[in-house]
Amino acid sequence: MTLKKNDPGTLPIPSEFIAWTRLVELTCVEPATMAELLDMGWIDPVRTQADEYLFRTRDVLRIQKLQRLCRDLEISFAAGCIIVDLIDRVERLEQELFELRRLL
């Protein structure tokens, strides 16, 4: 038996996007602080036709990493954003290096 899109037994397709309220709820970041991160361009949501923000689930992990850094190192969000960006870049470069080594 194959399930079709409209079959009641079909599970919904998980989304990689979450709404503003869910992001704030998951990260426990004040909406004003979240707005600052948006203004800085540190998180880049998708806008719906209704002009609402949708965030990627990976944004939750980045924000949680930012919070840990800021708390543990007692630094500002701006400084933490730079550090998280650098960590992400290093991780991407390490992945590229791994892939290049695999091809050799």
N, C-alpha and C positions, 0 to 999 in steps of 0.2 A: 504494500500500500504506500503510495506517495502522498505527501501532504502538500496542499496548495496554499498559496498566500492567505486566502480567506478562511481556511479551515480553522475551526475553534481549537484544535489540538496543536496548532502551530505556535511555537514560542516566539516572542518578539525578538527582533534583531537588536542586540545590545548596541548602544550608541557610544561613540567616543566623546560625546559632548554632554556638558552639564550646564544648568542654568545658574545665573548669578547667585540666587538665594542658596542653592545647594553648595556652590563653591565657598561662600562665606560660612555656611554651616560646617562643612568638612574641614576647613582650615582654621576656623575660629579667629579670622582676621576681621577687624572692624571694617565696615563698608567704606569709611573715609580712607583708610589705609589701602584698601583694595583699589579705590579710585585713584590714589596716588600711583600705584603700580601700573594702572592703565594709562595714566597721563605720561608716565615715564616711558611707556612702550615696552615695559618688561614682560607683560603678558599681552597677547594679541588675540582677542576673542573674535569669533565670527559673529556677524550681525544678522539677525533674522529680518524678514520682510516687515515684521512688527517693530523693528528697531530695538530689539532686545539682544543682550549679549549671550552667547553660548561659548563656554570655555572647554578646552580639551582636558581630558582626565589627567594628562601628564602635567597640566598646570598645577593640579593639587599637589603632586609630588614635589614640583619645583618650589612651590610656596612653603611647603612643610620643611624642605631643605633650607630655605631662606630663613625661616623662623628659628630652626635649630642653630644655624650659624650665628644669627644675630643675638640669640639668647646666650649661647655658650661663649662667644667671643666678645660679647657686650659691644657690638658695633651697630651702626645705623642700618636701616633697610637699604639705603642707597649703596653703602659699602657692601652689604650682603648680596645685593643684586649683581654687583660686579664679580664677586667671588663665585657665585652660582653660575654665572655666564661663563667664567673661565673654566670651572669644573666641567660644565657641559661640553665646552669646546675640546678640552683634553680628552674626555671620554669619546667624543666623535673621532678625534684624530687617532686615538688608540684603536678604535674599531676599524678605521680605514687601514691602519698599519697592519693589523691582524689579517684583514682581507687581502692586502697586497702580498704579505708573506705566504698566505695560503695558496696564492696563484703562482708563486715562484717554484 
